[in-house]
Amino acid sequence: MSTLLYLYIGSGLLLSALSIPLILGKIPPNGLYGFRVSQTLNNPDLWYPVNTYAGWRLLVAGLGTILAALILYFIPGITQDAFALACMCVFFLMLGIGLGQSLLFLKRLAKKETNKEE
């Protein structure tokens, strides 16, 4: 089971590391990395704030995955299957919530920008 622990900790660390350049606004619009939807790719005024916001959500998902894996690992009697499933559920739940929040943030920001242009 320790292999799974290392896998989930590694995944959490990778997500956290990928979030830092987004949070710092170091990644310009591109087709490979970032919160890539047509609205952000076509508008740098949306790209940077949305990617900063999404980066924070990605950091929380990464750290939450690490924390969940560590807590679950030390539950007495937990089976390997239960551990793997619980970690995976936490991982996808946190990513899904972060994605939803980021999409809502994009929608609000795009609406605000549209109102400025009128």
N, C-alpha and C positions, 0 to 999 in steps of 0.2 A: 504494500500500500504506500510505502514511502516514495515509490516511483511516481505514483499519481500526485502525491503531495508536491513533489518537485515540478511536475508538469503544470499544475495549477499555479504554483508560486511563480514559475517561469512565465506563464501566460500573463499573469497579473503584472509582473515586472515589465514585460514587453509592452502591454497596453499603456502602462504608466509612462514608460520611456517615449513611446510614440506620441503621447499627449503633450509633452513639454514644448516641443517646437510649435505646436498649434496654439497652445496657451500664450506663448510669447510672440505670436504673430510673425514667425520666421518663414512660414511656408506660403509662397505666392500661389495664385490659382494655377492648378495643374490637373491633369487627368488621372493621376495615380494616388495621391495622398491628401487627405483632408475630407471635409464634409462636402462631397462633390455632387451637387445637384445643379440643374441648369441655371437656376437663379443665382447661385453663388459663383459658378464658373463664369458667368457672363457679366458679373458686377463685382469689382474689387471692393466697393463700398459695403457690400454685404458679406463677401468672402471672409474678410478678417474678423469682424465681430462674431459671425456665426461660428467660425472655426475656433475662436477663443472659447466661446460658450461650449461648443461640442467637446473641445479639448478637456475642459474641466470635468465634463460628464465622463469622458473616457478615463481620466485619472481616477475619479471616484470608483468607476467600474473595476479598474485594475487593482486598486488598493482594497476594495471590497472583496474581490475574488481571493486575494492573498489572505485577508483576515478570515474569511469564511473557511478556506482550506485549512488554516492553522487551527481554528476552533473545532471544526469537524474532525480533524485528525486525532484530537485528544479526547473525543467522546468515547468512553469505555464501551467496548463491544460493538462498535459500528462496523458493519461489513464493508468490504471493498466496493461492492456494487452500490450500497447506500451512500458511501462517501463520494464516489464518482458521480452519481446521479445528483446528489445534493449540491456539490460544487458546480456541476454543469448548469443546474437550475439557477443558482445564484448568479453565475456568469452571464447567462442569457437574459435573465430578468433585469439585471443592472444595465446591460447593454441596451435592451429594449426600452427601458424607462429613459435612459439617456438619449436615445434616438428620438423618441417621442417628444421629449422636452426640447431637443434641438430643433426639430421640425416646427414646433409651436413658436419657438423663439424666432426662427426664420420668418414665419408667417407674420408675426407682430412687427418685426423689423422692416420687412418688405412693405407692409401696409403703411408704416410710419413714413418710409421713404417715398411712397406713392403720394401720400398726402402733402409732403413737402413740395413736390413737383407741381402740384395743382395750384 
